[in-house]
């Protein structure tokens, strides 16, 4: 079975693929549910753990992608 590009994008966007972007997106959608205007380290770490993502694996580039995704969806 082959997927169309829009299907792959949707799978990744909602975190169903364990690509780097998929993991970042999964955390972003979890953090977007936060009622807080700013997210502290503890909330970030809790969101990562809830998404089964190692918070220590995030690079500065990953954090920038996460911020862009949060800006896009909130």
Buried (B, 14 or more C-beta within 10 A) or exposed (E): EEEEEEEBEEBBBEBEBEEBBBBBBBBBBBBBEBEEEEBEEEBBBBBBEEBEBEBEEBEEEBEEBBEEBBEEEE
